[in-house]
């Protein structure tokens, strides 16, 4: 599996409902805290209209979408960093995620309980973020102690890591998330092995309904996210759950009737893709057109390995056609004639939309 997003939040805010929407799965959904104990794991296909446009030209037997892996992590509570509510287990699950999808309840409903009996979204965010910060503080302190034990063998690398950790500790003491700390790429790489929670890229999902309170809550959440340079996506979770259970015609009719141009589901998946810093390349033939998700900046050798290890072991070269060229000329022969067909080596950096054919020998 590739990179994954962890779905977090307080208990009973709609995490498992969102997970079911994203993965069209059947994870447990109930009106009580800690309904989810072990994390549910599922994959969500990434809608990409380029696939259907390629299919109109090639007419393949099969179309396969790229996907994102999502983890439905049980709700965190106050004191999670000290073990409350199985907190240590849940924080460990978050550590395994590459990005965070933070679900916040932004609606009032007397029939759905709130763990603290108070609908205050900003307070809910603060509770979760505080636990992430406290957990990171503990992780950084332990890392510093381990480095101090190696003082006899101190080298330049150890000293650099110590300085970055002290910088993090100073920031965390102010109860601030590490993602707003000014860390350069090298500094982030130095502490990457710690998988610090408050450093992970985050997207906020506002679970709303039709009442006026939802829109007030949403405005407050947008102000908070702006400070973190984060995205907020509002979603009618129960409505979206109904939509995924409709057939294509019913869905089209429903969305037209209520003037829904793009589902919250697609917004979440597309923004999760960006959050994970993923791009898409394609392999195309009469048997199958397939979209492949890969980390932005990956080489053709890494893309070959994504498909199969044999492709990378016996890599010879990669033949590249740009998506827009193929849509325009609709023929590999024509693209070759105008000199737009490229042959690249193993260090070529894959671009979003590249149609790639790998030549290999094993």
N, C-alpha and C positions, 0 to 999 in steps of 0.2 A: 504493500500500500504506500501511497505517497503522503503528502502533507495533509494535516487534518485540523479542523476547527473544533474547539470544545465549546459546547453550549452550557453557559453557567447562569446563575441568578439565585435569588432566595427561593426557598421551597414554595411551590404552588403559584408560580407566576406565569406558567404556560410553556415551560421548557420542553416537556415531553410532547405537548401538542405541536409545538414548532418542529420538533424532531420528526414527528409523524408526517407533517406537511412536507418537509424537505426530502424525506426518504420514502414517502408513501408506505411507511412501515406500520407496525402494530405494537409500539412500545406502550407500556402501561401508562394510563392517564387516569388520575384519581384526585379527589378533593381532600387530600391530607398531606402533611409534610413527609418527606423522605419516601414518596411513592417509588422513586428510582433509587435503588441502593447500588447495584453494580451498573457501571456505565453501559448504555446501549450504544452500539456502533453501527452505522449505516452509511451508504453512499448515495449521493444525489447527482443525477445527470445535469450537465451544464448545457442549457439551451443555447444553440449557436445557429443563427439563420444561414451562415455561410455553408453549413452542411447541406441544407436543402437546395441551395443554389448550385453547389457542386453536383449534387445528385441529379438535377435537371439536365445537366450536360452529359454526365457519365452513365446514368441509369444503373447504379450498382444493385446487387442482390441484397445488400445489407448496409445499414447506416449505424455507426456506433459513436455515441457522444463521449466527450471527456467527462470526468466526474470529480466530485470533492467528497472526502470522507468527513463525516460529522460524528462527534461523540456527545451523547446526552449525559451530562454529569449531574449527579444528585445535588439538591439545593444546599448552599452554604448558609451558615447562621453565625451570629455573633459568637466569637470564641473559637471559630473553626481552626485558627492557627494554633490554638492550645488543645485541640482535640475534641471540642464540642461538636455534637451532631455528626460523629464519624468524620470530623473535619480533616484530620490528617490524611485519611484515605482519599477524600474528595479533592484536596489540594494536590495530592500526588497525581490524580487523574488529569487535572488541569495542566500540570507540569509536562505531561506527555503531548499536549496539544501544541500546535505551531502558532495558532491565533485563537482569539477569544470572541465568541458571539454571546454578548451579555444581554439577557432578556429581562426587561423591567415591566412590571405591571403598571399600566397607566389608565386604569379604569376602576370604577366603583361598582360592586355587585355584592349585595348582602348574602347571596347564595353561595359565594365563593370565599372561603376564609382566607385571611392574611395572617401570616405567622405572628406578626406583632400587632394585629388588629388596628392598623393605621395605614391608610393608603397615601404614602408620601414617597414618590419615586426617587427624588434626589437623596432622601435619607436611605432608601434601599440600596442605591448605587454606592453611597458612602460606606455602608456596612460591608458590602462585598469588597470594595477597593481597600478598605482598612485591613481586612483579613489577608488580602494579597500582599499588602505592604508589610504587615507584621511577619508573614511567612518569609518574604524576601529578606527582611532584616535578620531573621534567625539564620537563614541560609548563608548570607554574607558574613555574619559573625563567625559561623562555624568554618567557613572557607579561610578567613583571616587566621583563626587559631591553628588550622592545619598548616598554613604557610609559615607561621611563626615557629612551629616545631621544626621546620627545615632551615632555620636561620644559619646553621653551619654551612649549608650548601646553597646559600643565597646566590642567585645569578640575575642577570638583567631581566629575564622573562618573569621570574618570581617577583622582582621589585615592581615591574610594570603592573602585574596583576594585583599586587597589594595596593598600589596607588589607585587603581580603578575601583577596587572594593571599598576603600576608604571614602572615595568620592560618592559611591552609592550609599554607603552607611550614613554619611552626612545628609544626603538628600532624603533618605527614608525616615530619618529622625524627625523631619518636618512633616511627616505623614503625607508625603507626596509620591505619586506613581513614578517609577523609573522611566517610563516612556516619555515623560516631559523633561527629563534630565538631558542636558546637552552632552551626549556621548557620541564620539565619532565612530566610524566603521571599525577601526582597529580596536577601540576600547570595547565595543560590543562583542567583537570576535574573541577577545581575551577572556571574557566571562560567559561565553555562549554555552559552555559545558554545564553551567549552573541552572540553565533553563528558567531564569527568574520570571516570576508570574506577572509582576507589574510592568515588565518590559515588553510583554507580548503585544503585538498589534491587536486592537480591539474595535469591534463594531457593536453599537447599541441597537437592540430591537425593542421598540415600544409597542407592547401589546395593548391595543386600544379598542374602544367600541364607539358607538354613535353619540354618547353623551358629551356635554360641553366640558366636563371636567377633564376628559381625555385630551382635549386640545390645549387646555391650560398646562396640563402635565407635560405634554409634548413640547411646548414652547420652552419650559424650564429645562427639559432634557437636552434640547438643541443648544441652549446657551452653555450648558456644561460641556457638551461634546466639542463645541467650537474651541474651547480652551485647550482641548487635547488633540485638536485636529482630527477628530474621529467622526465617523458617519453615523447618523441615526436613521433607521428605517422603521416607519410605522407599519403595523400589520394588524388586520382584523383576524386573529388566529383562528377563531371558530368558523368564520366565513371561508377562509382559505382551506380549512379542513373539509368543508362541504364541497368546495370547488374541485378538489382532487378526486372526490368520489363520483363526480359527474362524468358522463361520456363527452366526447368532443363537441357534439352539437349542442348539448345542454349547457356546457361551459361557455361556448360562444354566445348563445342566446342570453345567458345570465349576465355575462360581462358587458354585452351590448346594452341590456336593459338598465343596468346600474352604472353605465359609463365608466367601466373599469378598463383602462387601456393596457396596463401591465400589472400582472399579479405581484403581490408582495413577495411571493415565493421566488419569482425570477429576480427581483431586486436583491433579495438576500443572497442568492446563489452567485449572481454576477459580482456583487460587492465582496463576498467571501473569496472569490477567485482573485480579485485585486488585492485583498488583504493578505493573501498568501503569496503575493507577487508571482502569480502564475501567468503564463501565456499559452497559446495553442498552436500546435503545428498539425498538419494533416498528412495522412497517407491515403492514396486514392487509386482505385482500380475497379474493374467490373465486378469483382467479388465483394469488395467492401470499401466504403469510404469511412475513415475513422479520424476522429479528433483526439489528440493526445495532449494532456496537460503536462507542463514542464516548467521548472523554475526559470524565471526571466534571467537571461545571461548564460544559459546552458549552451554547451557546444554541440556540434553535430555528433560527436562521439557519445556524449551523454544521452542525446536523443535516440541514438541507435540502441544504446543499452536499455533505454526505457521500453523499447519494443521487445527486445530479446537480447540476452547476454551474448549469444552467438554473433549478433549483428555488430557488437562492439569489439568482440575478440578478433573477428576476421575483417574488420572495417577496411575498405579500400577507399571509397569516396562517397560523397552525398550529392545527388542531383537535385537542384532546387528550382522550383517554379513559384513565382509570387502569385498569391491568390487572385489579386486584381488583374494580373496578366491573363490568368486562365479564364476568368469570367469574361474578359474582354475578347480574347481571341478564340477561346473554346477548343483549342487544338494544341497539343504538344509540338506537332510538326511546325505549325505557324510560329510558335514561340521560339523554336530553334532557328527558324529562318530569319527572324528579326534580331537575333542575338540576345534574347532575354532569358535563355535557358542557361543556368549556371552550374558548374561543377566545382564543388568545394571539398576541402580537406577536413581532417578531424577537429581542427581548432576553429572552424567557422562558427560564429555565434548565431544560433537559431533566432529568427525573427517571428513575431506573431503573424500567423496566416501563411507561413511557408508550407508549400506542398513538397514533401520530401520523398525521394526514392533512394534507398541505401543499396550500394553495391558492396558485397562482402564475400569472403572466401574462407571456408572452414574445412 
